[in-house]
Amino acid sequence: MIFEKIQLEADEEIIQAVRRHWFYIFKQCVFVVLLVILPLCGFLLISFFASDVASFKIHEYLPYVIFLYSFWILINWMVLATIWTDYYLDIWCITNRRVIKIDQIALFNRKTGSFRLERIQDINVEVKGIIETLLDYGTIHVQTASEDAEEFKANYLPKPQEIKATILKASDALMQKNNL
């Protein structure tokens, strides 16, 4: 569905489509799951310690607690859906003529940009930390030759060295084709 929205030029082919690394969504989902479990643990602790106090009857408030906890789960479920949408719709498409970046900022906010391969001046790969090194993901910075010196940046891309090599290989192939 997302590839149908990309307007390719004549004789332009998608070489590679890249989404963020799976660890990006995993980190966010673990945080949301912890947010779901935390109130439940708090309620269990309160009910354990409140059982010692004779005046506090936990069973009277149980329907309200269940309602509020269900509402909390619903909110976190919507947060998970938003996280998945952001993950799924953020994409870099490397074609034989350009690189297209689609960045889903919020549910109804998307930023799309592209740059031609012959405009590339510099590509840098940044891998910081032991987790990024072990899981092989990082940030790619692409500097283009444009008036505003715009830099295209993508975080959490898997195998960034291979993506850099693919972009440079496509750029070299386009330059050789244009020189002939």
TORTOR-995478 format. One line per 3 residues: number of its first residue (from 0); their letters; for each residue x, y, z of C-alpha. Coordinates in steps of 0.001 Angstrom, whole numbers, plus 500000, padded with zeros to 6 digits. Layout:
N
NUM) A) X Y Z; ...
END
This chain:
180
0) MIF) 500000 500000 500000; 502729 502473 500873; 504667 501747 497685
3) EKI) 501626 502555 495569; 501680 506122 496940; 505262 506711 495772
6) QLE) 505340 508327 492345; 508239 506755 490481; 509734 508362 487422
9) ADE) 509938 506624 484056; 512388 503691 484184; 512827 504127 487934
12) EII) 512945 500948 490001; 512972 500389 493746; 516230 498706 494695
15) QAV) 515642 498433 498428; 513016 499519 500945; 514242 499918 504502
18) RRH) 512294 500227 507734; 513701 500880 511156; 515307 498072 513113
21) WFY) 513003 495808 515133; 514688 496923 518362; 513182 500402 517926
24) IFK) 509619 499110 518232; 510620 496524 520841; 511919 499237 523215
27) QCV) 508730 501219 522939; 506471 498184 523359; 508317 497027 526478
30) FVV) 507819 500477 528001; 504061 500386 527250; 503737 496869 528684
33) LLV) 505450 498061 531858; 502961 500935 532014; 500125 498393 531796
36) ILP) 501545 496118 534501; 502577 498855 536957; 499033 499865 538109
39) LCG) 498094 496214 538541; 501097 495656 540804; 500212 498809 542722
42) FLL) 496636 497623 543230; 497826 494231 544440; 500186 495882 546936
45) ISF) 497442 498180 548201; 495011 495306 548569; 497630 493266 550424
48) FAS) 498459 496010 552894; 494870 497283 553149; 493640 493875 554255
51) DVA) 495248 494596 557625; 493101 497701 558077; 489578 496646 559062
54) SFK) 487912 499911 558051; 489092 499746 554415; 487037 497256 552389
57) IHE) 488739 496708 549049; 485814 494771 547582; 483581 497845 547638
60) YLP) 485903 499661 545231; 486709 496689 542984; 484258 497564 540139
63) YVI) 485682 501109 539942; 489215 499820 539952; 488410 497322 537188
66) FLY) 486765 500073 535123; 489718 502442 535520; 492240 499694 534813
69) SFW) 490315 498660 531688; 490348 502282 530542; 494097 502406 531213
72) ILI) 494620 499261 529116; 492563 500780 526291; 494693 503936 526299
75) NWM) 497891 501891 526212; 496479 499739 523406; 495937 502920 521374
78) VLA) 499508 503979 522155; 500739 500601 520851; 498702 501078 517669
81) TIW) 500270 504512 517194; 503757 503088 517757; 503119 500344 515184
84) TDY) 501740 502844 512657; 504776 505073 513079; 507099 502081 512682
87) YLD) 505311 500665 509644; 504951 503937 507739; 508506 505235 508308
90) IWC) 510440 504017 505305; 513450 504758 503126; 513119 503676 499486
93) ITN) 516331 503452 497527; 515702 503555 493798; 518077 503584 490861
96) RRV) 517673 507408 490619; 516930 508765 494098; 516314 508045 497752
99) IKI) 512805 508687 499072; 512283 509247 502787; 508805 508941 504277
102) DQI) 508658 509988 507922; 505404 509430 509801; 505542 512025 512575
105) ALF) 502094 511457 514083; 498916 509689 513010; 497899 512451 510620
108) NRK) 501263 514092 510028; 503675 512757 507439; 506801 514304 505972
111) TGS) 508129 513072 502648; 511411 514041 501083; 513709 512790 498395
114) FRL) 517073 513499 496922; 518628 512479 493667; 521597 510153 493763
117) ERI) 523760 512469 491673; 523344 515190 494359; 524956 513126 497127
120) QDI) 528051 514710 498584; 528639 512672 501706; 527182 509651 503520
123) NVE) 528065 509010 507145; 527089 506052 509287; 526897 506445 513048
126) VKG) 526756 503408 515343; 526915 504360 519022; 527013 501969 521918
129) IIE) 527238 498265 522510; 523574 497500 521746; 523713 499226 518363
132) TLL) 526947 497415 517564; 525688 493975 518607; 522294 494336 516909
135) DYG) 523825 496064 513863; 521729 499194 513546; 522555 502868 513485
138) TIH) 522002 506299 512006; 522700 507321 508429; 523428 510954 507572
141) VQT) 523293 511897 503888; 524560 515332 502887; 523305 516584 499544
144) ASE) 524428 519335 497225; 521533 521720 497574; 520990 525391 498303
147) DAE) 519888 524872 501885; 522493 522160 502563; 519763 519857 503772
150) EFK) 520852 516709 505542; 518766 513569 505377; 518995 511590 508584
153) ANY) 517480 508250 509495; 517759 506645 512920; 517590 502956 513847
156) LPK) 518252 501633 510347; 519315 497976 510248; 522684 497159 508691
159) PQE) 523588 500780 507978; 526880 499924 506259; 525023 497780 503718
162) IKA) 522476 500552 503111; 525318 503014 502564; 526948 500602 500118
165) TIL) 523644 500144 498253; 523175 503910 497913; 526754 504428 496738
168) KAS) 526501 501530 494278; 523268 502929 492810; 524846 506392 492641
171) DAL) 527914 505058 490832; 525740 503108 488392; 523696 506233 487629
174) MQK) 526839 508332 487114; 528301 505746 484722; 525002 505551 482818
177) NNL) 524862 509353 482466; 528484 509573 481276; 527943 507049 478477
END
